[in-house]
Amino acid sequence: MEKRNLQRKQNPVWRTLRGGLVLTLAVFFLPAVVFGGAARAESAAQPEQTVEAEAEETAVTGAKDQSEAAESTGREEEKEGFDPSLTLKVKVGGTVKTMELEEYLWGVVAAEMPAAFEPEALKAQAIAARTYTLYRMENPSPNHTKADICTDSTCCQAWISYDDRMETWSGSKGKAYAGKITTAIEETRGQAIYYRDKPIMAAFHAASAGVTKAAGEVWGKDVAYLQSVKSPETGEEVPNYYSVVTVTAKQFKTTLQKRYGKVELGKKPQKWFGKVRYDDSGLPASICIGGVDIPTSALRSLFGLRSSSVTAECDGKNVTFYVTGYGHGVGMSQYGANALAKKGKTAGEILRHYYTGVEIRSIYR
């Protein structure tokens, strides 16, 4: 298949997904916040120029031929003659815009994952983002009833326009980065992740603490394809992989009692903390505080921690949290995906590693 040029000087123009969509999705409750992009985590952790410096060391790989792309993502043969455009309504701030799917996905990948990452990691991100988009189109959020999806990362997926992203990338780097993302979208054209013939809720996060977390441990509802698996990223690869947050004992008590009225926190803060419960993967799942088992995911939310992989200690005056990783820990770890790509894993292999029992297929008939 001849590689198509999807980029213009000012905006990428896409020949978008074509063919009848066969989408039958299961509806189940999960919290709105399911993503924590490495691109946003990295930009918050260190100056943008550091990200760019890292990107200089990453080779910009050209598009592979069709057979290689098919092998890397498990692409099924698309039937010829079916090519209608698929569009969606995207809420950007207070405005609802109509976008072609692939154009929208470019902005998601650009916002959620550093372009310095390996090509196969970017392709894995593109497939995960496409899958979540299809899931959200069939399971609308009450937060944006007039749009299929929004660009608020606390609700759906982060997104950035082509022009805004290019402003943060200087000179030839910008063209190289944009080309890498375009290639990732193009080489995974139409690919989505399925479990039992349904596109999955493809949660992802920036960096795990060596293993990902099962959805049931974080959100209280087990999801067959969101189980705990090993993840190869390390503190040497991830900015601020280890972080420490300290709050006063008074602030800790006030915050916790506001959320958990039954928690008993006496005059001696050193005695507030009891046993830590670990999940099946060996990560902290909850901490007994004042006689109440508090999920580490709740501590993360209450005290603005980077991850729920957390332990705590109190010296009588302050409570100190020791945190590993970034994000909720469920689904694909983006830094883990990049580490696997560096080891030669394809996008398909990466996704099948992080999402248990899934298959990758074309959304076309």
WOTANOR-V177784 format. One record per residue. RES is the residue in one small letter. PHI is phi in radians with two decimals (none if undefined). PSI is psi in radians with two decimals (* if undefined). D_CENTER is the distance of its C-alpha to the mean C-alpha in whole Angstrom. Layout:
<<RES,PHI,PSI,D_CENTER> <RES,PHI,PSI,D_CENTER>>
//
This chain:
<<m,none,2.32,30> <e,-1.26,2.33,31> <k,-1.26,2.27,28> <r,-1.66,2.53,28> <n,-1.51,2.00,27> <l,-1.75,0.08,24> <q,-2.01,2.33,25> <r,-1.89,3.08,28> <k,-1.11,-0.69,29> <q,-1.75,-0.59,27> <n,-2.59,2.56,25> <p,-1.29,2.39,23> <v,-2.01,2.27,25> <w,-1.97,2.45,24> <r,-1.60,1.94,25> <t,-1.65,-3.13,23> <l,-0.94,2.36,22> <r,-2.25,2.65,26> <g,1.95,2.71,27> <g,-1.19,2.35,27> <l,-1.53,2.39,24> <v,-2.02,1.69,25> <l,-2.21,1.98,22> <t,-2.25,1.88,23> <l,-1.95,2.51,20> <a,-1.45,2.45,21> <v,-1.82,2.15,20> <f,-2.51,2.72,19> <f,-1.39,2.27,18> <l,-2.51,2.66,15> <p,-1.05,2.73,14> <a,-1.16,-0.64,13> <v,-1.45,1.72,10> <v,-2.09,0.01,7> <f,-2.21,2.72,4> <g,-2.73,1.53,5> <g,-1.23,2.49,5> <a,-1.12,-0.59,7> <a,-1.10,-0.76,10> <r,-1.27,-0.66,10> <a,-1.11,-0.73,11> <e,-1.24,-0.70,13> <s,-1.18,-0.54,15> <a,-1.33,-0.45,15> <a,-1.51,-0.45,17> <q,-2.74,2.84,19> <p,-1.06,2.66,21> <e,-1.02,-0.61,20> <q,-1.10,-0.46,22> <t,-1.19,-0.69,21> <v,-1.08,-0.74,18> <e,-1.16,-0.66,21> <a,-1.10,-0.69,23> <e,-1.13,-0.65,20> <a,-1.15,-0.50,20> <e,-1.06,-0.48,24> <e,-1.48,-0.13,23> <t,-1.69,2.14,21> <a,-1.20,2.41,23> <v,-1.52,1.99,23> <t,-1.67,2.34,23> <g,-1.28,2.98,25> <a,-1.17,2.43,24> <k,-1.48,2.92,25> <d,-1.33,3.05,28> <q,-1.08,-0.66,27> <s,-1.15,-0.65,28> <e,-1.19,-0.72,25> <a,-1.12,-0.70,22> <a,-1.11,-0.71,23> <e,-1.18,-0.67,24> <s,-1.29,-0.44,20> <t,-2.08,0.02,18> <g,1.28,0.57,21> <r,-1.13,2.34,22> <e,-1.58,2.71,25> <e,-1.16,2.24,28> <e,-1.52,2.40,28> <k,-1.27,2.46,31> <e,-1.35,2.62,33> <g,1.69,-0.14,34> <f,-1.92,1.91,31> <d,-2.61,0.74,29> <p,-1.33,2.68,29> <s,-1.39,2.44,26> <l,-1.87,2.15,23> <t,-2.13,2.85,22> <l,-2.52,2.78,20> <k,-1.69,2.17,21> <v,-2.06,2.20,19> <k,-1.49,1.97,19> <v,-1.95,1.81,19> <g,1.14,-2.14,21> <g,-1.73,0.15,24> <t,-2.01,2.46,24> <v,-1.78,2.12,23> <k,-2.02,2.55,23> <t,-1.63,2.18,23> <m,-2.27,2.64,21> <e,-1.30,2.55,21> <l,-0.95,-0.83,18> <e,-1.20,-0.56,18> <e,-1.13,-0.78,19> <y,-1.06,-0.76,16> <l,-1.11,-0.58,13> <w,-0.99,-0.79,15> <g,-1.17,-0.54,14> <v,-1.22,-0.87,10> <v,-1.07,-0.72,10> <a,-1.11,-0.56,12> <a,-1.50,-0.55,10> <e,-1.65,-0.43,7> <m,-2.38,2.36,8> <p,-1.05,2.34,12> <a,-1.15,-0.23,14> <a,-1.24,-0.25,16> <f,-1.17,2.86,14> <e,-1.09,2.58,16> <p,-0.94,-0.72,16> <e,-1.21,-0.53,15> <a,-1.19,-0.72,12> <l,-1.11,-0.65,12> <k,-1.17,-0.70,13> <a,-1.07,-0.71,11> <q,-1.12,-0.71,8> <a,-1.08,-0.76,11> <i,-1.17,-0.74,11> <a,-1.10,-0.74,8> <a,-1.15,-0.70,8> <r,-1.10,-0.74,12> <t,-1.10,-0.81,12> <y,-1.09,-0.65,10> <t,-1.06,-0.79,13> <l,-1.10,-0.72,15> <y,-1.05,-0.80,15> <r,-1.19,-0.59,15> <m,-1.11,-0.56,18> <e,-1.59,-0.23,20> <n,-2.27,1.32,18> <p,-1.06,2.56,19> <s,-1.55,2.42,18> <p,-1.18,-0.18,21> <n,-1.33,-0.29,20> <h,-2.63,1.34,20> <t,-1.19,-0.37,23> <k,-1.70,0.09,24> <a,-2.36,2.65,21> <d,-1.26,-0.59,19> <i,-2.74,2.83,16> <c,-2.24,3.02,15> <t,-1.80,0.22,14> <d,-1.49,2.01,13> <s,-1.18,-0.28,10> <t,-1.43,-0.11,11> <c,-2.06,-0.90,12> <c,-2.16,-2.10,10> <q,-2.03,2.59,8> <a,-1.15,2.70,9> <w,-2.68,2.53,12> <i,-2.43,2.48,15> <s,-1.23,2.77,18> <y,-1.01,-0.84,20> <d,-1.11,-0.76,22> <d,-1.14,-0.68,21> <r,-1.15,-0.71,18> <m,-1.13,-0.50,22> <e,-1.15,-0.45,23> <t,-1.56,-0.15,21> <w,-1.94,2.17,22> <s,-1.61,2.44,25> <g,0.89,-2.34,28> <s,-1.14,-0.43,27> <k,-1.07,-0.74,24> <g,-1.04,-0.77,23> <k,-1.13,-0.69,24> <a,-1.16,-0.78,23> <y,-1.10,-0.82,19> <a,-1.05,-0.68,19> <g,-1.12,-0.68,21> <k,-1.11,-0.75,18> <i,-1.20,-0.73,16> <t,-1.01,-0.78,19> <t,-1.09,-0.72,19> <a,-1.07,-0.72,16> <i,-1.18,-0.80,16> <e,-1.18,-0.71,20> <e,-1.34,-0.17,20> <t,-1.97,0.35,17> <r,-0.82,2.09,19> <g,1.39,0.03,19> <q,-1.49,2.43,17> <a,-2.50,2.82,15> <i,-1.73,2.24,14> <y,-2.10,2.55,17> <y,-2.31,2.10,18> <r,0.89,0.84,22> <d,1.19,0.33,22> <k,-2.26,2.35,19> <p,-1.04,2.44,16> <i,-1.56,2.87,13> <m,-1.46,1.62,11> <a,-1.44,1.34,8> <a,-1.17,2.56,6> <f,-2.59,2.84,3> <h,-2.58,2.98,4> <a,-1.26,-0.97,6> <a,-2.67,2.32,9> <s,-1.60,3.09,11> <a,-1.75,0.76,15> <g,1.69,-0.45,16> <v,-2.49,2.60,15> <t,-1.43,2.94,12> <k,-1.82,2.56,13> <a,-1.28,2.52,15> <a,-1.01,-0.64,14> <g,-1.08,-0.56,17> <e,-1.28,-0.52,18> <v,-1.67,-0.76,15> <w,-1.94,-0.02,16> <g,1.41,0.07,19> <k,-2.33,2.10,19> <d,-1.24,2.42,19> <v,-2.23,2.15,17> <a,-0.96,-0.66,18> <y,-1.64,-0.01,15> <l,-1.98,1.23,13> <q,-1.85,2.96,15> <s,-1.35,2.27,15> <v,-2.40,2.79,16> <k,-1.21,2.60,16> <s,-2.43,2.31,14> <p,-1.55,0.03,16> <e,-1.18,2.69,15> <t,-2.31,2.98,18> <g,-1.13,-0.35,19> <e,-1.28,-0.40,20> <e,-1.75,-0.43,17> <v,-1.88,2.14,15> <p,-1.05,2.34,16> <n,0.92,0.71,17> <y,-1.04,-0.68,16> <y,-1.86,2.29,19> <s,-2.41,2.73,20> <v,-2.26,2.30,23> <v,-2.20,2.26,23> <t,-2.12,2.32,27> <v,-2.25,2.73,28> <t,-1.21,2.69,32> <a,-1.04,-0.63,33> <k,-1.13,-0.80,34> <q,-1.10,-0.72,31> <f,-1.06,-0.82,29> <k,-1.09,-0.81,32> <t,-1.07,-0.80,32> <t,-1.13,-0.78,28> <l,-1.22,-0.72,28> <q,-1.21,-0.48,31> <k,-1.17,-0.61,30> <r,-1.55,-0.68,27> <y,-2.14,1.60,29> <g,-1.08,-0.48,33> <k,-1.46,-0.12,34> <v,-1.19,2.32,33> <e,-1.82,1.84,36> <l,-2.01,1.79,36> <g,-1.36,-2.86,40> <k,-1.37,-0.22,41> <k,-1.93,1.67,40> <p,-0.98,-0.50,36> <q,-1.07,-0.40,37> <k,-1.68,0.08,37> <w,-1.21,-0.58,34> <f,-1.68,2.32,32> <g,-2.02,-2.48,33> <k,-1.25,2.60,31> <v,-1.73,2.28,27> <r,-1.71,2.28,26> <y,-1.84,2.54,24> <d,-1.42,-3.11,22> <d,-1.11,-0.39,22> <s,-1.52,-0.10,20> <g,1.62,0.13,22> <l,-1.66,2.63,20> <p,-1.07,2.22,21> <a,-1.84,-0.63,21> <s,-2.73,2.77,23> <i,-2.23,2.29,26> <c,-1.34,2.01,29> <i,-2.23,2.09,30> <g,1.03,0.58,34> <g,1.46,0.05,34> <v,-2.11,2.31,31> <d,-1.34,1.95,28> <i,-1.77,2.09,25> <p,-1.04,2.46,21> <t,-1.12,-0.47,19> <s,-1.14,-0.57,17> <a,-1.24,-0.69,19> <l,-1.08,-0.69,20> <r,-1.02,-0.80,17> <s,-1.20,-0.76,17> <l,-1.17,-0.60,21> <f,-2.03,0.26,21> <g,1.11,0.66,18> <l,-1.41,2.67,17> <r,-1.27,-0.34,14> <s,-2.71,2.83,13> <s,-1.61,0.01,15> <s,-1.45,1.47,17> <v,-2.43,2.53,20> <t,-2.16,2.86,23> <a,-2.48,2.70,26> <e,-2.55,2.75,30> <c,-2.32,2.30,32> <d,-1.77,0.15,35> <g,1.83,-0.58,37> <k,-1.90,-0.60,36> <n,-2.30,2.67,33> <v,-1.91,2.23,30> <t,-2.04,2.25,27> <f,-1.80,2.36,24> <y,-1.96,2.04,22> <v,-2.07,2.46,19> <t,-2.17,2.31,17> <g,1.51,-3.02,13> <y,-2.62,2.19,11> <g,1.93,3.11,8> <h,-1.25,-0.34,9> <g,1.55,0.04,9> <v,-1.72,2.46,9> <g,1.38,-2.55,8> <m,-1.31,2.23,7> <s,-1.50,2.17,7> <q,-1.21,-0.74,7> <y,-1.20,-0.57,10> <g,-1.14,-0.71,11> <a,-1.07,-0.71,11> <n,-1.16,-0.68,13> <a,-1.12,-0.71,15> <l,-1.15,-0.68,16> <a,-1.09,-0.66,16> <k,-1.13,-0.42,19> <k,-1.53,0.06,21> <g,1.69,0.12,21> <k,-1.32,2.51,19> <t,-1.47,2.95,18> <a,-1.02,-0.76,15> <g,-1.08,-0.73,16> <e,-1.15,-0.67,17> <i,-1.09,-0.83,14> <l,-1.17,-0.71,12> <r,-1.21,-0.37,15> <h,-1.26,-0.80,15> <y,-1.46,-0.48,12> <y,-1.94,1.93,13> <t,-1.23,2.24,16> <g,1.25,0.37,19> <v,-1.68,2.95,17> <e,-2.31,2.73,19> <i,-1.93,2.20,18> <r,-2.49,2.92,20> <s,-1.35,2.55,21> <i,-1.48,-0.02,21> <y,-1.52,2.64,25> <r,-1.20,*,28>>
//
